[in-house]
Amino acid sequence: MNRPYLTTKSLHPENQETPIRFLRTVFVPDHLFYRRNHFSYPTFSSSFFWLPIGGTVEHPQLLSFQEINALPVKSLKGVLECGV
C-alpha cells in the first residue's frame, strides 16, 4: 500500500521510510511508522493460523486465530530500533 507521506523505496516488497520531519516527538504515530519488508506479504487465512504455547507452562495450549482475537487487549509503548 502506497503511503504518500512516507518516502517510498519500493512497494513489492514494501519499503517505505519515515521522513525526518515527522520525527519531532518521542512517539511516532502508526500511520507515519516506517514499513520495511524483505519479502511480499503472505496470503493469510485465519482458519490455518494456530499458536502453540508450550515449554515450561502448566497447561500447554494450541490457540486458534479466533481464540487469540477473543482475548483481552492491552496496549503498551515500546522502542523498536532498526539497525543496519
KARA-V339115 format. One record per backbone hydrogen bond with DSSP energy under -0.5 kcal/mol. CO is the residue of the C=O (numbers start at 1). NH is the residue of the N-H. Records with the same first field share a line. If there is no record, write none. Layout:
CO = NH, NH
This chain:
2 = 4
3 = 6
6 = 8
7 = 9, 17
10 = 15
13 = 12
14 = 37
15 = 9, 10
16 = 35
17 = 7, 19
19 = 22
20 = 23
27 = 29
29 = 32, 33
30 = 33
35 = 16
45 = 48
46 = 49, 65
48 = 50
49 = 65
50 = 52
51 = 63
52 = 54
53 = 61
55 = 57
61 = 53
63 = 51
64 = 68
65 = 69
66 = 70
68 = 71
81 = 83
